[in-house]
């Protein structure tokens, strides 16, 4: 007798039966605390509870990470801590221990940003020596110590301005790059990357110009899209290709209200072949515009690289807006990173350059030897703690007042961020496959779940 054997292949969802949970509540009653939480997944049953469905079979972009800009001022303040406090702080921020938050991505400036204590470049005169001496004071030593703790840290560099002598106004603020110095500036940027590499610091991404349509900062540069395309096409792209550097070029690095800027460069195929992706801020525009750029050129990556919080900060308003808009919406529109601006400032929101930001609240306030945590710290920590580089965003829904985003990590575990927009607590469940986890999230609650 013969038998017909039919195999039915069902998707295999590998999840453990328990979850860990971290919680912040926007009224400040709980601030990124690991919960005594026996989160057990059980077989799903019919229920009226709002359900967060997480589907690991629907995969989207691979994530590079979550973090901050390590400005020159941030590095200076960290470097001025006592040896013990400095070591403990860096371990907490970048380590992988139980009490650490595992930041895995940093942005640094090429030369001074507006949150350095003075303006500088690496080559102050034409034909003069190229020197990283200013970065050697604080930034490079701090970075080296961070890399000892987190050797897989990803780094992005962004210039605020070329040296003043390369510019139409001979000034650090505003002006444009003189066409006759396009080639010299390309070599300047490559020399920076090579000199950092010699010091054991590999820059994975380089944006061409921070906020190229905002020449009012100090330092800053006005660079229109057609000039950026020309610079990449004729100078920086070919010059970088001749090196052994693996640094990837990112265009734009400014607000989502001008998606035409990266689209203009992408349309220039001779320039676009050198470009890995585009970077965005959100001081103008909407996250959907970022998604439109990704949809138009799906082969190009998208990064979210900067958003500030104004002093003195407001935990409820800042956390809700940044989590909902950036940690969730920007990511769901394709972003591989979410970076806050900036890591640290002192109690007076210093240092900054003359004409630089006077109200930029750091994720940390470092007042002498006293360190306090501000909204941006909690916004990022919930993600960086449980979503390492290489994690892949997976599908998750929204239900009732709950906003969500979910990831599958390289180790197979599932990380879920949930924000309760309501003032009242909500009983709900998380469902993965045929298993559910029931929980209650307080009003204004922001929680991280690690399943596995």
ABEGO torsion letter per residue (X at the ends): XBBBBBBBBBBBBBBBABBBBBBBBAAGABBGBBBBBBBBBBBBBBBABBBBBBBAABBBBBBAEBBBBBBAAAAAAAAABBAAAAAAAAAAAABABAABAGBABBBBBBEBBAABABBBBABABBGBBBBAAAAAAAAAAAAAAAAAABAABBBBBBBABBBAAABAAGBABEEBBBAAAAAAAAAAAAAAAAAAAAAGBBBABBBABBGAABAABOBBBBBBAAAAAAAAAAAAAAAAAABABABBBBBGGBBAABAAAAAAAAABAAAAAABABBBBBAABEBAAAAAAAAAABAABBBBBABBBBBOAEBAAAAAAAAAAAAAAAAAAAGBABBBBOBABBBAAGOBBBBGBBAABBBABBBBEABBBBBAAAAAAAAAAAABBBGBBBBBBBBBEABBBBBBBBAAGBBBBBBBBABABBBBBBBBBEABBBBBBBBBGBBBBBBBX
